[in-house]
């Protein structure tokens, strides 16, 4: 099909072309306008989807900074609990406070990454600080955890710092 230009259409309307040629020119222009409309509609639809995705991402990670700043607090409270005596009433208060903080953080999408010795090393969520002889552990497994990691809505916020059992 021949691509008609607006000048051809204007010429067709001025009577310089035969009625059949005028019809063909108008059909071509109509087809071109429909194609442009489809492209514009698709562009608008893509833009709307992109904006919806951006809004969803902003909503999911709006509290990322706040939760990141709370991580050292979790670490400090857990270290304090590890050092506290078992029968200390202050310890019970700290445990309650820490549990509440964890509940609030979990309600906002924060998940703890706390591998146990013997778990398989996951380079996506763990950071190896050193390697040790495996002993009774399977090679490539976590031997010790220095620091817990955290994930916010499936995005790694902080990797768990671990020691890995060496492969022989």
N, C-alpha and C positions, 0 to 999 in steps of 0.2 A: 504494500500500500504506500502511496506517495505521501510524504509528510507535508501538510499544507502550512503555510505561514499566515499570520494575521493579515498581511498585505493581500495574499491570495484570497482570503475570505472576504476582505473588504472589496476586492475586485469582483468577486462572485456576487456580492450583494449589489454592486453597482451595475450589474447586468453585462459585464464584459465576457462572462463565461456562459456556456449553455446551461439550461436548467439542470441537466444531469450532472454537469461539472460543479454547479453550485451546491447540489445536494451532497455530492462526494466531498466537497471542501467543508461543508458544514458538519458532515459526519466525522471527518478527520479531526476537526476542531473539537467536537464534542468528545471524541475518544481521548484526545490529548487532555482535555479538562478533567475527564473522569480519572485518568491515570494520575494527574497531578493531585486530585482530591484524595485518591487512595494513598499516595505517598505521604501527603500531609496528615491524613488520619493515622497512618502507621507511625509517623514521627511523633505525633501527639500521644498516641497510645504508649510508645516506647518511653517517652519522657515522663508520662504519668507513672508507669511501672518503675522507672529509675528513681523518681521522687519518693514513691511509696517504699522502695527498698532502702533509700537513704534515711527516711524518717524512722523506719523499723530499726536500722542499724544504730541510729542516734539514740533511740529509746533503749535499746538493749545495752548500750555501752555508756549511757549518760553518767552513771555512777562509778565508772571505772577508776577515775582519779581518787575519789573518796575511799573506795574499797582498797585500792593500792596503798593508800596511806595508812590503812588500818592493819595491814599485814605485819609490820613491826610490833604493833600492839599485841597481836595474837602470839607472836614469837616470845615477847617479853613475859606475857602472862603465863604461857606454857613453861618457860624457863623458871619463873617464880614458883609455879606449882611443883615442878620437879625438885626444887630445892627445899620446899616447905615440908614441915613435919606432918605426918599423917593425921594426927589428932588435933591439929591446930584449927580453931574456929575461923580464923582468917582465911585459911585454905578453902574451907567450904564456901565462903563468900566469893572468893576468887573463881572457884569452879563454877558456881552459879552464874557469875558475871560473864565468864568465858563462854559458857553454853548459850547464854542469851545473845551474845555478840555473834556467835556462829550461826544461830537460828536466823538472826536478822540478815546476816551476810548471805546465807543460803537462800533466803526468800528473795534476795536481789540477784540471784544467779551465780553466786560465788560457790565453787566446789573445791574442797581440799584435795590435794594430790599428796597422799602419804603412803608411799610404798613401804612394804615390810621386808625385812631381810629374807631373801629367797625369791622374791618377786622378780620377774624378768625386767631387765633394764629397758626402758622405753625412751629413746632419744628425743621423741616428740614432747615428752613431759618431764624428763629427768635430765639433770646436768651432772655428768661424771666429774667428780673433784679429784679422784685418784683411783688406782686399782690395787687390789691386794690378792694374795694367793687364795684360791677358792676354798681350801679346807673341805668342809662338808657341804658347801654350797655348790650348786651347779654353775659352771662357767657362764659369764654374761649376765649373772643375776645381781641384784642389789645386795650388798653385804652390810651396809650401814647407811643411815639417813642422817645428814647433818641438819637439814632444814626442809620443812614441808613446802610443797609448791601449791599454787592455786590456779584454777581455771575459772574464767568469767564467761558464762554463756558460750561454752565450747572454744573460747579463745584463751590461750595460755597467758596468764598474767605474770606468773613467776614459776620457773621450773623448780622441782624438788632437787636439792643438792645431795648427791649420793656418792658412796664408794662402791665400786663395781668389782665383782670377782673376776679375776683375770682368766683368759683362755690359755690353756696349756700349749 
